[in-house]
Amino acid sequence: MQRISSLFCAAALALSGSAMADDFKVVTTIKPLNLIVSELVQGAATSDAILPPGASPHDYALRPSDVKKLNDADLVIWVGPQLETFLTKLMATNPNSFALTKQAGIDFLNYGAKPSDDHGDHASHDDHDDHGDHAGHDAHDGHGDHASHDDHNDHGDHEGHDAHDDHGDHAGHHHSGLNPHFWMGPKQTIEAANVITEALIKHDPLHKTVYLDNLSTFTTEVNQAVSELNAELKPVSNNGYFVFHDGYGYFEHQFGLNNLGHFTVEPDRKPGAKTLIAIRESLKDKQAYCVFSEPQFSPAVVDSVTKGTGVNIGTLDPMATNVEVGKGGYVRFIKELGQSFTKCLK
């Protein structure tokens, strides 16, 4: 009897190990993207992010362990070469690569889009390579006024950064082309969740029902959070502010906020002297209620510009550093973002 029991236990362990080995493995890049994907795959697959919490995709260098994780994944979900430039070459030959900026169905914005803009600053699907192969592309034909790919040739390739050396010296200067920071826009995040769910079902059809149920729950919870944030942010929506880097357009567009400018177009680039002088003059004129820094970068430059002005200083964390991955993680992230704006702009 004992021998039979031992054999049964051994068989159970073997089956368990086999099931674990066969788990559908999804790998993402940045933590905010993993917040979304982890909720969509709950109960059906595993999801893991490459970048450590708080790490910036603008200057990340892949480790050998990262490359192995990417190669072993059943599906690699990343934003696209406009953000994770370090993945461009590796993903070019990976059959399981899924770049969101190459998918139809997500209403990406261009840099510099204002909350009052309608379609004029939405990124056209011509901005994304290989879009001709994606279903639903015709749905975007009416967006003829959208920026074309010519607006940001080689934007995804940051090896040409020398061309941007003078960007820091222009107050309020914007990138051109597609803004990849979609996860700060609840509307675009729901659209991305739908696109990701389609990919999950295509690669792992056995769990179709689970993925669709997760998508439904996620969508409902995000829409509820948007309703709450609308009420919270409306009283401060006209109050001006400066952000550390040009990355919050989606959130600002969704909630109609009044961004007066930014210190730098990219967080790994030092702001220029002209930009700092222009911002300080605006602060002296009492045009802004708040200046936001970010936890990933030294606030020293923000402190120096705001010194003696009496303006509020806040912190925005676009990388969700301290948000726990799991059920409700994305909603916690956008609510914390909203609270940061509300607190500083009052």
Summary of the structure (lengths in Angstrom):
residues: 346
radius of gyration: 21.8
end to end distance: 72.7
largest distance: 86.2
contacts: 1080
relative contact order: 0.13
helix: 49%
strand: 13%
